[in-house]
Amino acid sequence: MRSFYHIPDAVEFRVPRRGECANSPPEGYFTCYEAFSVRCRLLFPIPEILVRVLDRFEVAISQLTPLAIQHLIGILILSYEHGLSVSIDHYEALLRLQLGLSLLGPAIEAGHREAMVYRFKAEKAERDLARVQGEMLEREAQLIRDHARAIRKAERKGKREIVEVMKTRASQFQVEYRNLKNAFTLVGDFCECRGSVGGREPMAMRLRRK
């Protein structure tokens, strides 16, 4: 690791011994993870400005996450690229700004979630309203179809009743017509018979006076 990352001999590495742990390194040492060099591009010796920044915030480098170390080194590299000289105050201002943004981020996220909840409720209400309106329209259409079906049924029933009435009346008419015809036949026979009787010469009878 020393040769690969060109770490000078002034930097002393020490392998943990029995009873020592990474969370509690010996005095004068800090726990160095491989990710500090592989992922974070941490330089050795560590730049003095980074050591002073850590001292300002009273944290050890081993307490930082790889992302935090990347952030510190990134600020330093940008200052080198743009020819700027950064101080501890610059770091503190930037880090406190990041801290404020990190605190503001959850609030923004919570507001976003709340807005999403309201939007979901509004969309759900619109879907429920559309569903209710659809059900009402379907129910109304069904009522119209049922009404039309009832009318057609009544018309068919009415037509059947009319046909039955006409059949009944036709039968009654035939009976009455037959009776009337028989009556006219009897009257005709009576007239014919009367004519025959009346057509004979009346007998003249004279009573003589005594």
Sequence and secondary structure as in RCSB ss.txt:
>XXXX:A:sequence
MRSFYHIPDAVEFRVPRRGECANSPPEGYFTCYEAFSVRCRLLFPIPEILVRVLDRFEVAISQLTPLAIQHLIGI
LILSYEHGLSVSIDHYEALLRLQLGLSLLGPAIEAGHREAMVYRFKAEKAERDLARVQGEMLEREAQLIRDHARA
IRKAERKGKREIVEVMKTRASQFQVEYRNLKNAFTLVGDFCECRGSVGGREPMAMRLRRK
>XXXX:A:secstr
 TTTTT  TTS      TT BTTB  TT     HHHHHTT   SS  HHHHHHHHHHT  GGGS HHHHHHHHHH
HHHHHHTT    HHHHHHHHHHHHHHHHHHHHHHHHHHHHHHHHHHHHHHHHHHHHHHHHHHHHHHHHHHHHHHH
HHHHHHHHHHHHHHHHHHHHHHHHHHHHHHHHHHHHHHHHHHHHHHHHTS          
